[in-house]
Amino acid sequence: MFEEVVNRLEENRIQPMASKDTVEFLSLFCEDFMPLNALEIGTLYGYSALFLSKHSKELTCIELDHFNSIQAKNNFLNAGVSNIKLLEGDALKILKKLENKYDLIFIDLAKKYYLDVLKLCLPLLSPRGVIFVDNTISHKDKLKDFFFFVEKSDLFYFELEIGKGLMIISKV
Ligand SMILES: C[S@@+](CC[C@H](N)C(=O)[O-])C[C@H]1O[C@@H](n2cnc3c(N)ncnc32)[C@H](O)[C@@H]1O
């Protein structure tokens, strides 16, 4: 079930989906790290969420678009995954209402929101929490304010040359 859904998504890959290298890396990371609560911001059809959910106890996903949310929910159902909760709506509004702390947060929505979303995510991090940010190489030119903030901050950050560029951020 899980493999069939993932294979179908990969065969019909659409450009905004995270790269295979990225989701495989995240899954491997989660296998060791074992997040209790994970959060994904920007879910599309649920491809990266399926990999994040494999070794997370609970995964919360936020997706703005109604059509994408329906596709994602169907994919979670067909993959036999039951530890994902999908919140449909604008992440900038939803993040302000979340009360949980998250061990892992994956940011992968429209690039113009990265900085605001990062700022909203920082208070949601658990003490051991890490944030992964996708497309930091492929979309570097669109992320100038994001890079400026991160570089001036006292956050730990490191850019991994995986997929389209994956940045890991944590509080030191
Ligand atoms: C790059 S795609 C996500 C890809 C997905 N993580 C994957 O690898 O399969 C970005 C998604 O973010 C969603 N999005 C854009 N702006 C958003 C917002 N303000 N709040 C929530 N989701 C948003 C888009 O609808 C789109 O589905």
The ligand as an ORCA input file, in Angstrom:
! r2SCAN-3c Opt
* xyz 0 1
  C       6.670     22.748     -2.681
  S       5.006     22.303     -2.439
  C       5.113     21.116     -1.141
  C       5.709     19.815     -1.584
  C       5.579     18.711     -0.564
  N       6.258     19.057      0.660
  C       6.174     17.439     -1.124
  O       7.388     17.293     -1.123
  O       5.403     16.616     -1.616
  C       4.389     23.710     -1.627
  C       2.979     23.584     -1.085
  O       2.776     24.665     -0.157
  C       1.430     25.068     -0.230
  N       1.345     26.434      0.301
  C       1.708     27.598     -0.304
  N       1.453     28.630      0.519
  C       0.959     28.117      1.660
  C       0.505     28.697      2.880
  N       0.525     30.019      3.091
  N       0.069     27.859      3.857
  C       0.040     26.517      3.676
  N       0.449     25.923      2.532
  C       0.898     26.704      1.535
  C       1.104     24.971     -1.726
  O      -0.284     24.885     -1.939
  C       1.886     23.707     -2.137
  O       1.051     22.580     -2.095
*
